[in-house]
Amino acid sequence: MPTRPADALHLRDLARLRRVRDRIDREYAQPLDVEALARGVHMSAGHLSRQFRQAYGESPYSYLMTRRIERAMALLRRGDLSVTEVCFTVGCSSLGTFSTRFAELVGVPPSVYRRDAANATQGIPACVARQVTKPVRNREAPAPEPDLA
């Protein structure tokens, strides 16, 4: 049974989106923007953003920042780099933007995470630790309780 042209087009777009996602996963620490990602798969930036969000539930930029924050969390848990060093190591160029996005996804600022999480995963297998420490997307991190005492 031959595939319809629309199905073939859809499959081709999905393959392109997967290449974009794989590139983000691989090159998260490099300067990436939606226009460059789109050029790499011969799409317009707008079309890429719409299709990526439809396929993966978030924009390419949001996916990139999530990858960067995941890596930052691992580096901060190690404890041998400052927050500023981690910020630049994962590809962020603004400490303020990095700290804001980190707090949105993780629920605490990177300095607090570094202080509190350094020993949090000791003795836990890496495959479990990665799942437990994965950042929450789309501002779903619970807001810290105010200290009223």
C-alpha positions as CSV (number, residue, x, y, z in Angstrom):
1,M,0.0,0.0,0.0
2,P,1.7,3.2,-1.1
3,T,2.0,6.2,1.3
4,R,0.1,9.3,0.5
5,P,2.2,12.4,-0.2
6,A,0.9,14.1,3.0
7,D,2.0,11.1,5.1
8,A,5.4,11.2,3.4
9,L,5.7,15.0,4.1
10,H,4.7,14.4,7.7
11,L,7.3,11.7,8.2
12,R,10.0,13.9,6.6
13,D,9.1,16.7,9.0
14,L,9.2,14.4,12.0
15,A,12.7,13.2,10.9
16,R,13.8,16.8,10.6
17,L,12.5,17.6,14.1
18,R,14.3,14.6,15.5
19,R,17.5,15.9,14.0
20,V,16.9,19.2,15.6
21,R,16.3,17.6,19.0
22,D,19.3,15.4,18.6
23,R,21.4,18.4,17.8
24,I,20.2,20.3,20.8
25,D,21.0,17.3,23.0
26,R,24.5,17.0,21.5
27,E,25.4,20.7,21.3
28,Y,23.5,22.3,24.2
29,A,26.6,24.1,25.4
30,Q,27.1,25.8,22.0
31,P,25.5,29.0,21.0
32,L,22.2,27.8,19.4
33,D,19.2,29.8,18.3
34,V,16.0,28.8,16.5
35,E,17.1,30.4,13.2
36,A,20.3,28.4,13.1
37,L,18.5,25.2,14.1
38,A,15.9,25.9,11.3
39,R,18.6,26.6,8.7
40,G,20.2,23.2,9.5
41,V,17.0,21.3,8.5
42,H,15.9,23.7,5.7
43,M,12.8,25.1,7.5
44,S,11.8,28.6,8.5
45,A,12.2,29.4,12.2
46,G,8.5,29.9,12.6
47,H,7.6,26.6,11.0
48,L,10.2,24.8,13.1
49,S,8.9,26.3,16.3
50,R,5.3,25.4,15.5
51,Q,6.2,21.8,14.4
52,F,8.6,21.3,17.3
53,R,6.0,22.4,19.9
54,Q,3.4,20.2,18.3
55,A,5.7,17.2,18.3
56,Y,7.4,17.6,21.7
57,G,5.1,19.9,23.7
58,E,7.5,22.8,24.0
59,S,9.5,25.2,21.9
60,P,13.0,24.5,20.7
61,Y,14.3,27.2,23.0
62,S,12.5,25.7,26.0
63,Y,13.9,22.3,25.2
64,L,17.4,23.7,24.9
65,M,17.2,25.5,28.2
66,T,15.9,22.3,29.9
67,R,18.9,20.4,28.6
68,R,21.2,23.1,29.9
69,I,19.5,23.2,33.3
70,E,19.8,19.3,33.5
71,R,23.5,19.5,32.9
72,A,23.9,22.5,35.3
73,M,22.2,20.5,38.0
74,A,24.7,17.7,37.6
75,L,27.6,20.1,37.6
76,L,26.3,21.9,40.7
77,R,25.8,18.6,42.5
78,R,29.5,17.8,42.0
79,G,30.3,21.0,43.9
80,D,33.7,21.8,42.3
81,L,32.4,24.7,40.1
82,S,30.9,28.1,41.0
83,V,27.4,29.0,39.8
84,T,29.0,31.4,37.3
85,E,31.3,28.7,35.9
86,V,28.4,26.3,35.6
87,C,26.4,29.0,33.8
88,F,29.0,29.5,31.1
89,T,30.0,25.8,30.9
90,V,26.4,24.8,29.9
91,G,26.2,27.5,27.2
92,C,24.4,30.3,28.9
93,S,25.7,33.8,28.3
94,S,23.8,35.6,31.0
95,L,24.0,34.7,34.7
96,G,20.7,36.4,35.4
97,T,18.8,34.6,32.7
98,F,20.4,31.3,33.8
99,S,19.5,31.8,37.4
100,T,16.0,32.8,36.6
101,R,15.4,29.9,34.3
102,F,17.0,27.5,36.8
103,A,14.8,28.7,39.6
104,E,11.7,28.4,37.4
105,L,12.5,24.8,36.5
106,V,14.1,23.5,39.7
107,G,12.2,25.6,42.3
108,V,15.3,27.1,44.0
109,P,18.1,29.3,42.8
110,P,21.3,27.6,41.6
111,S,23.3,28.7,44.6
112,V,20.8,27.1,47.0
113,Y,20.7,23.9,44.8
114,R,24.5,23.7,44.9
115,R,24.6,24.0,48.6
116,D,21.7,21.6,49.4
117,A,22.1,19.0,46.6
118,A,25.8,18.2,46.7
119,N,25.3,15.1,48.8
120,A,21.6,14.4,47.8
121,T,22.4,11.6,45.3
122,Q,25.2,9.8,47.1
123,G,24.6,6.1,47.1
124,I,21.8,6.3,44.5
125,P,22.5,4.6,41.2
126,A,23.1,7.1,38.4
127,C,20.1,5.9,36.4
128,V,17.8,6.6,39.4
129,A,19.5,9.8,40.4
130,R,19.0,11.2,36.9
131,Q,15.3,10.5,37.0
132,V,14.9,11.9,40.5
133,T,16.8,15.1,39.8
134,K,15.3,15.8,36.3
135,P,14.1,19.4,36.2
136,V,10.4,20.1,35.8
137,R,9.3,21.8,32.6
138,N,6.9,24.7,32.1
139,R,7.2,26.4,35.5
140,E,5.8,23.4,37.3
141,A,8.3,23.5,40.2
142,P,6.4,24.1,43.4
143,A,6.9,27.6,44.9
144,P,8.8,27.5,48.1
145,E,6.7,28.0,51.2
146,P,7.1,31.4,52.8
147,D,8.8,31.3,56.2
148,L,6.3,32.9,58.5
149,A,8.0,32.0,61.8
